[in-house]
């Protein structure tokens, strides 16, 4: 008897159903950010990894800490991305722009949930005879 909540009066079950595309990830040009990485990665970095296993001595490790060696290893995956930032690959600048109506309340038939209640107060929905 008391389980009938005000949310039951809303016509649409979920807010996500009103979005044009079901998920924001669908708006991205390529499905994952890793796909934007160049197809050919620097072979010199991968060959130096195999060469690093050969240089196991402490003197060799101190040689790899030089600035020249660090600049080779500081090239991260983000540098290989076509566009500087991942957000630039999204079709529209913000996901909120894909929503049909600017605010969720606009999708509700009546602007406020209180308008769905038959009588002005929720207590009026209680059975006339209380337990």
N, C-alpha and C positions, 0 to 999 in steps of 0.2 A: 504494500500500500504506500509505503514511504519511498519506494525505490524510483518512482517516476521523477526524473530530474528535469531541469529546465533544458538541458542539452538535447533531450529527446524531441523537442519541438522544432529543432533546426531541420530544414528540409534536406540539406546535403550532409552526408555523413562525415566526409573529411575535406579539409581545406586543399589538400594536394590535388584533388580531382579537378579543381578549377584551373590549374596551371595548364598552359597550352601543351607543353611537352612534359611527359610524366616525371622526368628527372632532369636536374640542371646539368648533369654530366653529358646529356645528349646534345647540348648546345655547343660543346667543345668540338673544334674542327677535327681533331684526332682524338681517339678514345683515351689514350693515356699520354702523359707528358713525355714518357720515355720514347714514344713514337716520333717525337719531334727531333730527337737526337740524330745527328748525321749518320748515314748508313755505315760509312767507313770511319772507324775510330783510328786515332793515331797509333800506328803499329809500333812506333818507337817506344811508346809508354808500355805496351804489353811485352815487348822484347826486353825492355829494361827490368821488368818484373822477374822474368826468368833469369836475367843476369844478376839480380839482387840476391837470389838464392845462392849464387856462387860466391858472392862477397859476404861471407859470414863472419869474417874476422872483425875485431873491434876497430882496427885501423881503417878497414873498408867502410864501416858504418859511419865513422867520423867524416869520411870523405863524402858520403851521400848527404850529410847534413849541410853541405855548402849551399850557398844561395842559388847557384846554377842548377843543382839537383832539385832543390825545393820548387823552383819555378816550373820545372817539368812536371812535378807531382801535384802542383796546385791547380792544374787545369781540371776542374770538376765537370760533372755532367751538365751543370747549368750553363757552362760556357759553350757547350755544343748545341744548345737549344737554338732553334732558328730565330725566335723572337726573345728579347732579353728577359721578359717575364712571362710566366705561364698564363697569367690572367689576360695577356694580350691575345691569346689564342681563342678566347671565348668570343662567340659571335656578337653578343651584346655585352656591354661593359658590366652590367650587374644582373644577377639572376632575377632580381625583383622586377626588372623590366619585362620579363617574359610572362608575368602574371596578367591575366586578362583585365582584371580590375585592380586598381591600386591598393585597395585594402580588402581584407577578408570579410569585413562586416558588410561590404557592398554586395557580396554574393548571397547573403541571407535575405530571404524574401521580405521579412520585416526588419527594419534597421536594428531593433533591440530585442533581446530575448524576452524581456518582460511583456512585450506586446503579444507574444504567443500564448501567454497564460490567459485562461478563460476569464478569470476574475482577477482583479487588481493584485491580490495577494495569493501566495502559494498555499496558505492555510485554507483557502476556500476550496482547494481540491480534496481536502481530507473528507472522508465520509462524514455524513452528518452525525452519525452515532459513533462516538469515540469509544475505544476499548477501556 
